[in-house]
């Protein structure tokens, strides 16, 4: 495939952004939607063509140089793209799921006054994400990394007349900057260590010149992981993601499924050589991933905002991916990234369809009985719920099972945490499904009167994603189920250098088929029991979550209030910084005023004193000054 066509993959969304961004006030809505969507669909077609050409050519990675960019001393940073197994998989996810979200947005945002601006931001978001995964070095990755952070700010706060939405956008932007500082320090350390930021050069030097457990490798990987914690919402930098629900629902689907939050996973997999040389960092990655998976899942148990439940679900699922990375199951984590993109995009877009029908109502306590009014939304949402719960043969079962199998080999305690998280995931997702679509309608008469299925522009993407959520797992069926691990085999060349650097880490004690069957049975049984428990509680018994005003038990209150982590951060970080800032602002302003006033008074006093020494006319003083200058000049010349 020619370099010019490859350049078009990120360039087309950028062109869509420029056209709609400059002309959104004058371009008709119909044209805006077509321009924005076609830009992404064309990128998807080119990505498929690139993928096919790559496979046909023998799956050999290659670099596409565009131009010389930065040269400082011995450091040379070209602007170039790298095409390999990982970048191609990410291209397919970003442009494929992104295309469906764009199509969906045509119907969902049709009545919004900022329609053109919204599509411009969506296109810009995809441009930066494509740049992030296509770059051949860490600096281009960082440009895309910062770009998606900017776009998340613009889209989360899209309805900027609402102060709460603006606060949510600001929170996402600032918390990501905290993580990005770690990422930057990692890049600086890479430059100081290797004299380059090119993946190929950095990884080859690392594999050849560093021992397993080298402090430099640990330092670099920890810095990079801090960046991943911010972007992929891991403890303690996760609180921005649930608040990101303030943006329009298609934005939530884009951030949670196809773009921003997967960037941290991508970066760790891309840096697999460095992480394979730093097993102690991988232990930290796995522990934080396990803690995040369990912690976020527990919060999801009692949330009543349909999008907040899905948000904590995303945080939890990202935790599973990091658990897999901690066990060096890079392909398994990427497998879950792919299946998660399908069913999480479907869940958010399905939630958007419900919100659209409910006249912007998001509280599941005010819903109920919607399956008859929204049959397509219900059926697709049901498929996504089964998929995320890990029930076979839907996509989530295969990817989550593969992660748990690797974690079981690596750390039994983390496996127990993973199973507990799976139990909670199944319960809160079926709780969400039953409270939304089963029972009797609990909303207002006016809401019930306006209930209707969404237009085809919204339901067609739901159907496509439902199909992918149902069958997407078959790209990675384990050998125990007579599969061939197509995805793992495809990604295997990415780890050749890591295997050279740390061969012992890639020698896994293979589980027997009977052990795999046992692990699958435990996982599936846990999910089914949770689903049945939710059915008994919310369908047979017709339970409805209590109003916010009703008193809850201590543990319920803590979970419902998300363990008061936001309040803790506010008390420990936000308020002290505000107090210090106000003090410095007032104090410095007062000090500057004092200094200026004192200086003015000093000059005035000096002038009065000098005036008293004046005894002759002004002309005499000028003459004396000129004579003095001449004398000084002659003295300098004679010396």
N, C-alpha and C positions, 0 to 999 in steps of 0.2 A: 504494500500500500504506500502511495506517495506521501512525502512529508507535507505537501500542501493540503491534502485531505485530512491528515491527522491534526493539523493546526486548526482546521475548521471545527473540530469537536468542541473545544472551549470557546472558539471565536464566535460561533453562531449565537449562543446565548448572550454574549457580550454585545453583539450587533442588535439583538432583540431588546436588550436593556437600553441601548442608546436611542433606538427608534422610539420605543414607548416612553422612555424617560424624558426625551426632549419634546416629543409631540403628543404626550398623553392628554393635554387639554384640547387638542384639535382632532385627534384620530378617533373615529367612531368606536364604540365599545366592541362591536363585532370584529372589527379589524384588529383592535388591540389584542383580543383573545387569540385570534388566528396567528398573528405575528409572534406573540410570546410562546404559543404552544408549538407552532411549526419549527421555531428555532431549536427547541429541545428535542422534538421528534426527529428532526434531521440529524441532530447530534447522536441520538440513539441509533439511527440507521447506520451512520458512519462508524459508530462503536461496534455494531454487529459485524459490519464489513471488516473492520480491523481485527476483530476476534477471529473470524473465519480465516482471514489471510494469515494470521499468526499461527493458527493450528495447522493450516495447509503447508506452511513453510517449515514445519518441524518444531514449532514452539521455542524458537531461539530468541531470547531478549535482544532488543536493540535500542540504541539511543538516537534521537532525532535532534541534531544541533540546529538551533535557530539563529543565534547571533552571539558574539562575544559581549559579555555584559560588564562584569566587575573585575578589574585587575589591580591589586594593591601589593606591590613587592612580589613575593613568590606565590601569593594567593590568587588563583584564577577561578572565577565563578561564571561559567557559561550559562546562558539561558537555553535550556534544552529539555526535551521530554524523554522519558524512559518508558518503553513499552515492554511489559512482561506479564506474567500470569496475574500478579496482584493488581497492577494498574488496570488491566483489562476487566477483571471481575468488578472492580470498583466503578469503572466506566459504565458497565452494563447496569449496575444497581442504580447509580446516580441518574443516568439519562432515562432508563426504563421506568423506574418508579416515579422519577421526576416528571416524565411525560404524562403519566396517568394523573398525577396531582395537578398539573397544569390544566388538563382537560376537565377535571372535576371542578377546578376553581372558576371556570367559565360560568358554570351554573351557580356555584355557591356564592360568588362575589358579584353576581350580575347587577344587583340593585345598589351596590356600594358606590358612593360618589368618587372614591379613590381607586376605581377599577384599573385605570391605566397605570397609575403609580404602583399599584400592587403587583401587576405583571412585570413591570420593569424591575422591581426589587427581587421577584422570584427568579428572573433570568440572571440577574447579577449574582444571586446566591449560588446558582448552579455553575456559573462561570468560575467563581472562586473555588468551589469544591472540585471542579474538574482540574483547575490549575494545581490544587493541592495534591491530587493523586497522580497527575501526569509528570510533575517536575522530576528531574533527575538528580536533584540535590536538596539539602535541608533548607536552603534559603528560599527556593521557589515554594517548597512545602510551607514555609512560614508565611509567605505572602498570601497563599490561599487560606492558611490557618487564620490569619488576622482578617482576611476578607470575609470569611463566613461569620466571624465574630461581629464584624460591622453590620452585615446583612441581618443577622439575628436581632441586633439592636433595632434596626429599622423596621423589621417585620413584627417583632414582639410588641413594639410600641406603635404599630401602624395606626391604630385608632388613638391618635395622640391627644385628643381632647379629654381623655380619661386619665386622671392623675395616677391611679393605681396601675394602669397599663404602662405608663411612662416609668413608674418606679420599678416595675418588673423588667422592663427593657434595660434600665440602668443597672439593675442588680446582675442581670446576665452578662452585661458588658464588663462590669468591674470584676466580678468573680472569675471571669475568663482571663482577665488581665493578670490576676494573681497566678493562675496556672501558666500563662504565657511567659511570665518572668522566668519560671523554671525552664521552660522550653528554650528560651533565649540563652540562658546560662549553659544549657546543654550544648547548643550550637557553638557558642564561644569556646567551650572546652574541647569540642571536636576539632575546631580550627586550630587551637593551640596544640593539640595532640597529633593530628594527622596532616595539618597544613592544607586541608581540602575539606569541602563539604559534599563532594560528589559521592553518591552512594557506592558506586563501583570501587572507587579508590579507597574510601574510608573502610569499607567492609573487607577488602582484600588485605589492607595493612593491618587491620585488627586481627583477622584470622591468622596472619603470618607472624605478627610481632608481639602478641599479648597472651599471657597465660590465663587460664580459668580463675576467676576470683581476683583479678588485678584491680587494685583500688581505683585506677583511672576509669576502668570500664564500669565499675560500680557507681562512681561519681556521675559519669555521663548518663548512664541509664536511669539513675534516680532523678536527675534533673529533667530528662525527657519525660519520665513518668509523671512528674508534677504537672507538666503541660497536658498529658493525657487525662489526669484526674480532673482538671478543669474542664476540658472540652467534652470529655465523656462522662462527666457528672458522677465522680466517685467520692466517697467519704474522704475528706470533709468538704469538698468543693462541689457538692451535688445540689444545694438548695436553690440554685438559679433555675434548674430545669422544670420543677413543678410550677414555678411562677411564670415560666415561659408560655403557659397556657393562655396568657392574656391575649396573645395574637390570634388572628383568624385561624380557624381549624386547619385549612390546608397548610398553613405555616407549621403548625404542630406536627402534622404528618411528615412534612419535609425535614424538619429538624430532627425528629425522633426516629425516622425510618431510613431516609435515604442519604442524608448529608452530615450535618455538623457533629452529632454525637458519635458517629462511627469513625471520625477522624483520629481519635486517640487509639482505637483498636488498630486502624490502618498503620499508624506511625510505629506502634510496637512490633507489628508483624513485619513491616518494612525494615525495621532495625533488628531483626531476629538474630543476626550475627553478634551484635553487641550484647543483647540480652542473654544469649546462650553462653557468653563469657562471664556473665554476672549472675550466677545462680542465687545469691543472697537477695539481689533485687527482685528476681522472679518470685522468691518466697513472699516478699512484701507485696508484690502485685497480686498474688493469689489470695493472701490474707485479706487485703483491702477489698478485692473483688468479692470474696465470700461474705465479708461483713456487710458490704453494700447490698448484695443480693438479698440477704436475710432481713436487714434493717428496713430497706425500702419496701419489701414485700409485706412486712408487718404493718407499716403505715397504710398500705393500700387496703388493708382489711376493713377499715372503718371510714374511708373517705366517701363522700356522697356527691361530689362534683364529678360528672362522667369523665371529663378530661383529666381531672386530678388523679383519678384511679389509674388511668392509662399512663399518666406521667410517671407515677411511682413504679408502675410496671416496667416502664422503659429503664429507669434507674436500676431496678432489680435485674433485668435481663442483661444490661451492660455489665453488671457485676458478674453474671455467669460467664460472659465472654472473657473478662479479666481473670476469672478463676481458671479458665482453659489456658490462657496465656501463661499464667503462673506455673502450670504443669507442662509448659512447652508444647501444648497441643495447638499450635498456630493454625493449622488447617481446620481443626474442629471449631475454633473461635470464629474463623472466617465463614465457615459453614453456617454458624448461628447468626452472623451478621446478615447473610443472604436471606435465610428464612425469616429472620426477625423483620427485615425490610418489607417482606410480603405481608405478614400478618399484622405488624404494627401499623403500617400505612393503612391497611384495611380497617383496623379498629378505629383509628382516628378519623378516617373519612366516613366510616359508619356512624361514629359519634357525631360528626358534622351533619350527616343526613338527619339524625334524630333531633339535633339542636335546630336545624333548619325547619323541620316539621313542627317543633314545639315553640316556635316564635322566640328563639334564643334562650330558652330555658335549659339549664345545665344540671339542675339538681335531680338526681334519680328518684328522690322521694316524691317528686311531683310528676312522675311518669307512670308507667305500668300499662300493660295490655296493648302495647304498640305493634305487636307482631301481625295483627290483622290489618292495621292501617298501613304499615310499612313492611310488606312481605319480603321484598328484595333486600332491604336493609337488614331485616331480621335474619334471613337465611345466611347472608354473607357474614354478618356479625357472629352468628353461631359457629360458622366454619373457622373464623379467626380465633374465637374463644377456645375451641377444641384444639386448634393448632398451638396456641401459646401455652395451653395447659399440658402439652406433651403427651397427648393421647394419640396412639397410632390409628391409621397410617398417615396422619397429617404432618405437615412439614416440621413443626416444632419438636415432635417426638424424636426424629432422627438426629437433629443437630444438638438438642439438649442432652440426649442419651449419650452421644459421643463425647461431649464435654465431661459429663459425670463419670463415664468410664475411665477417661484419662485422669481425672481428679481422684478417683478411687485408687488407682495405681500409685498416685503420687502422695496423697495425704487423706487418710480415712476420715479425719475430723472434718476437713473441708467438704468431703463427700456427704457427710451427715448434714452439714449446713446447707449444701445444695439441695438435698432431698426435702429438708424442711421448707426451704424457699419454694420448692416446687409444690408442696402441699398448700402453702399460702397462696401461691399464684393461681392454682386451680380454684380455690375457694373464692377469692375476691373477684376473679373474672366471671365465674358463674353467678356469683351474687349480683354483679353488675348486669349480666345478661337477664337474669330472672326479674330483678327489680325494674328493669327498663321495658322488657317486652312481654312479661307474663302478669297474671292477676288482672285487677281492674284499674282503669285509668284514675289517677289521683290528682291530675291537674285541674285547671279552671275550665269552665264550660266554653269559654272563648277559645282556649287552646285546643280543646277537643273538637270544636267545630272546624278549626283550620288544619287539622291533621291530614296529611297527604303524603304519598310517596314522592321522592325527589325526582327531578327530571332526568332524562336519559344521559345527559352530560355528566351527571353525578353517579347514576346507578351502573353505567357501563364500566367505569373504572373499578367499582366495587366488585362486579362480577369477575373481571379479569384477575384482580388481586385475590379473590376467593379461590379461583382455580389454581393460581400459583401457591396459595397457602395450603391447598389440599395436596398438590402433587410435587411441590418444590423440594421436598425432602428426599425424593428418589435420586437426586444427584449424588447422594452420599450414603447409600444403604450399606450397613456394615456386613462383613463377611459372614457373621453368624446368621444373618437373614438372607444369605446367598447373594449379597451385593458385591460390588467390586470397587467401592471407594473411588468413584470417578474423580470427584473433586480433590481428594487428597493426592491422587496420582498426578493430576494436572498441576497442583501447586508444589509438588515435591522438589523440582529444580531450584526453587527459591531458597532452599535450606542447605544447598550443597556446601557453601562456605562455612555455615554454622556447624555442619557435621564434621568438617575438617578441623575447626577450631575446638570443638568439644564433642568428640565422638561418643563419649560415655553417656552423655545426656540423651542421645537419640536412640539408645538401646533400651527400649521399653520392655518390661516383662509382660509379654502378651497374655491377656486374659483368655482362659479357655471359653469355648462356646457356652458351656453350662454356666460359668460365672457371668458371662454377658447376659444370658437369659435371666439369671437371677436378678441382676441389677436392673434390667429392663422391667421385670415383673414388679419389683419394689417401687420403681418410679411410676409406672402406669397405675398400679394399685393405689398409691398415695394420691395421684391426681383424680382417679375415679371416686375414691372415698370422699375426697373434698367436694367434688361436684355433686355427689349424692347428698352430702350434708347440707350444701347450699340449697339444693332442690327441696329437701324436707323443710328447711327453715323458712325459705322465702316463697315457695310455691304452695306446698301442702299446708303449712301453718300460716302462711300469708303475713309473715313478720315484715314490718317496715321500720327502718332506722328511726330512732327517736329524734324529735326536734332539737336544734342546737341549745335551746333554752333549758331543756330537761337535764337534771343532774345525772352525771355518769359516775361509775366507779373510778377509783384512782388510776388503774391501768388503762381502762377505756378512755378516760380523759386524756391521759398522756399520749396514747396512740392517736386519738382523734386530733390532738393538737400537735402531731408530728414530733412528739417527744420534746417540744419546746426548743428545738435546735435554732430556729430563726430568732426566737427571743433571746437565747444564749448569745448568739452572734451579735445581736443588736446591743446587748448589755456589755459584752466584752470588747467588741471592735467598733461598732458604728457610733454609739453614744460618746465614748471617750474621744474618738477622732473628731466628732462634731464639736465637743467641748473645747478640745485643743485648738481646732481651727478657728472657732469663734474667739477664743482667747488671743490667739496670735493675730487674728485680723484686727480686733479691737486694740490689743496692746501695741502692735507694730504701728497702727495708724496713729495712736496717741503718742508713741515715742517719736515718730517722724515729725509730727506736729511740734513736739517739744524741741527737737533738734533744730528745725527750721526757724521756729520762733526765737530760740536762743542765738542762732547764727545772725538773724536779722538784728536782734538787740545788740550783739557784740559789734557788728559792723557799724551800727548807728552810734554806739558809744565811742568806738575808735575814731570815727569821723569827727565827733564833737571834740575829742581830745586833740586831734591833729589840727583842728581849726584854731585852737587856742595858741598853737606854736607859730602860726603864720603871723609875720611882722611886716613883710613888704608887699609889693604889688604882685599880681599873678605873673606879669611879664618877667619880673626879676627872678622868680622861682623857675620859670621855664628856661631862662638864659643860663641859670646856674646848673640845671639838669643837663642841658646840652653840653656845657663846658665839662661837666663831670663825665659824661659818656665819651667825649673826645679823649680826655685824659686816660680813661680806662683802656680804650682801644690802643692808644700809643704805647701804653705800658705792656699790654699783651704782645704787641708786635715786637717791642724791644726784647722781651723775654724769649 
